[in-house]
Amino acid sequence: MIELFEKVFLTGLGVVSLSQRKVEECLVDLKEKYKVGEDEGKAILEKIQTMAKDVKGRIEEMADVEVKRAMDRLGLVPREEYDRLVKRVEALEAKAGVGDPSTEC
């Protein structure tokens, strides 16, 4: 029953958007309404926190992948690569004696 409640709880409230305070409030309600013991309540809270961290990490990874895909589709380069190329162009211009080194892109 506790496992079923955890699934319903996580689905209903959305793991990512839960704050610790809200989770604790829900667990107080759980203890009062369903007579869940203190140890069980703490175990549920820890499990929810672990799951929330895992979900947050996976969402961040998925967002990174999607941003990189969008950048590729748009022909954009990461900032680090852009900065590297600017330095390379500036070095080549200085070597060739052309360009204004005070002008930034």
Order of alpha helices (4+ residues) and beta strands (2+ residues): alpha-alpha-alpha-alpha
